[in-house]
């Protein structure tokens, strides 16, 4: 009877270890899956070139006729509401200039023609570089 008791206790111990290992593995997989989902949802950084114009308020800026490749004749130009990611970024000094903005852009939906300012996708700017002191009139 002593052998049976030891066998039962050993079996229960092994079962408990296996269950714990399985739960730990599933938790690790779930956490890895959540991390991958979070990274997939995070928009990729882009660099767009266009004309920075004044929006409807003094603190609203629009990147107009923005393209990833400003020389491209086939890429459709888009407009974005520009939001500064850093507090000390002075966008007013770039008004009516052609600029290159690096940041994260929200996925653009098919907007109405012409889209209302409130419906424009957001571009959260982390860096702005002046390309030209005037806005070129690119062909769309």
C-alpha positions as a printed Julia matrix, in Angstrom:
140×3 Matrix{Float64}:
   0.0    0.0     0.0
   2.91   2.27    0.67
   4.09   1.76   -2.94
   0.67   2.65   -4.25
   0.58   5.86   -2.23
   4.02   6.86   -3.46
   2.98   6.04   -7.06
  -0.19   8.13   -6.79
   1.67  11.08   -5.24
   4.39  10.86   -7.92
   1.73  10.74  -10.67
  -0.06  13.77   -9.23
   3.24  15.64   -8.99
   4.11  14.89  -12.63
   0.6   15.89  -13.74
   0.86  19.19  -11.83
   4.23  19.95  -13.44
   2.85  19.2   -16.92
  -0.22  21.41  -16.37
   1.94  24.26  -15.04
   4.29  23.97  -18.02
   1.39  23.98  -20.46
  -0.26  27.03  -18.84
   3.06  28.89  -18.83
   3.62  28.09  -22.52
   0.11  29.24  -23.43
   0.55  32.47  -21.46
   3.87  33.13  -23.22
   2.27  32.51  -26.62
  -0.64  34.82  -25.77
   1.76  37.57  -24.68
   3.84  37.14  -27.83
   0.67  37.31  -29.93
  -0.43  40.5   -28.16
   2.99  42.08  -28.72
   2.83  41.21  -32.43
  -0.68  42.67  -32.68
   0.42  45.87  -30.98
   3.34  46.2   -33.36
   1.13  45.48  -36.37
  -1.28  48.22  -35.26
   1.51  50.77  -34.79
   1.77  52.75  -38.01
   5.1   52.69  -39.77
   7.16  55.86  -40.04
   6.92  57.61  -43.4
   8.56  60.59  -45.06
   6.3   62.81  -47.14
   7.1   65.91  -49.18
   4.49  68.58  -49.81
   3.39  72.14  -49.14
   2.7   73.14  -45.54
  -0.31  75.44  -45.47
  -2.42  77.04  -42.76
  -5.49  75.12  -41.72
  -8.75  76.53  -40.42
  -7.2   77.74  -37.13
  -3.81  79.28  -36.24
  -2.68  75.97  -34.71
  -3.93  73.75  -37.55
  -1.49  72.86  -40.31
  -2.08  70.87  -43.49
   0.55  69.12  -45.58
  -0.94  69.59  -49.04
  -0.05  67.66  -52.2
   2.04  65.26  -50.12
   3.9   62.41  -51.8
   6.44  59.83  -50.68
   8.29  60.44  -53.93
   7.82  64.08  -55.0
   9.26  63.32  -58.46
   6.7   60.59  -59.15
   4.11  61.35  -61.8
   2.03  58.28  -60.96
   1.77  58.6   -57.17
  -1.44  60.33  -56.1
  -0.88  63.37  -53.91
  -2.68  63.46  -50.56
  -3.34  66.0   -47.84
  -2.74  65.43  -44.13
  -3.47  67.31  -40.93
  -0.02  67.76  -39.33
   0.31  67.19  -35.61
   3.62  67.91  -33.94
   5.01  64.98  -31.95
   7.47  67.21  -30.11
   6.43  70.27  -28.15
   9.02  72.73  -29.46
   8.44  72.1   -33.18
   7.55  75.49  -34.69
   5.57  74.7   -37.82
   4.64  78.34  -38.47
   8.12  79.08  -39.81
   7.51  76.51  -42.57
   4.16  77.92  -43.72
   3.83  78.09  -47.51
   7.13  76.25  -47.9
   7.74  72.91  -49.53
   8.78  70.61  -46.67
   9.76  67.02  -46.01
   8.04  65.66  -42.91
   8.95  62.4   -41.22
   6.45  60.86  -38.86
   3.64  58.37  -38.54
   0.59  58.7   -40.75
  -2.87  57.37  -40.14
  -4.21  55.13  -42.86
  -5.87  57.33  -45.47
  -9.44  56.49  -46.34
 -10.98  57.32  -49.68
 -12.08  60.9   -48.92
 -14.72  62.94  -50.64
 -13.43  65.26  -53.36
 -12.29  67.66  -52.02
 -12.15  66.26  -48.48
 -13.2   68.36  -45.52
 -10.29  69.34  -43.29
 -11.73  67.34  -40.37
 -11.74  64.2   -42.54
  -8.05  64.4   -43.51
  -5.76  61.66  -42.17
  -3.38  62.67  -39.39
   0.39  62.9   -39.82
   2.22  63.02  -36.49
   5.45  64.82  -37.32
   8.69  63.91  -35.58
  10.92  65.94  -37.95
  10.46  68.7   -40.53
  13.01  69.75  -43.14
  12.63  72.77  -45.4
  12.93  71.74  -49.08
  12.07  75.07  -50.75
  10.99  78.51  -49.56
   7.96  78.37  -51.83
   5.5   75.71  -52.72
   6.08  74.2   -56.12
   3.01  73.63  -58.19
   3.4   69.91  -58.81
   1.25  68.18  -61.34
  -1.14  65.83  -59.6
